[in-house]
């Protein structure tokens, strides 16, 4: 089992925990809007870290982005395997061609 799969299982388990005992449960109790807001904040912090050139800070912020994305996916009932399947589907396709296939 890889890191993201273990994280997905941990998040699923903690969604039902007490908000007093689990950060995931606390986010879940505040709802989708708060979870989405946190993901946006973490993504912004990752961009700032990247631009500042601090590798250690970027690594930490990237981990925060992945974590909060996984919480958002769990909140919406989207499984990691669905996201990975989409990445697999896109593999070997030019990013430009893939994006064009989604346009109009």
Secondary structure, DSSP 8 states (H G I E B T S, - for coil): --HHHHHHHHHHHHTTS-TTT-HHHHHHHH-HHHHHHHHHHHHHHHHHHHHHT-HHHHHHHHHHHHHHHHHHHHHHT--HHHHHHHHHHHTTS-HHHHHHHH--
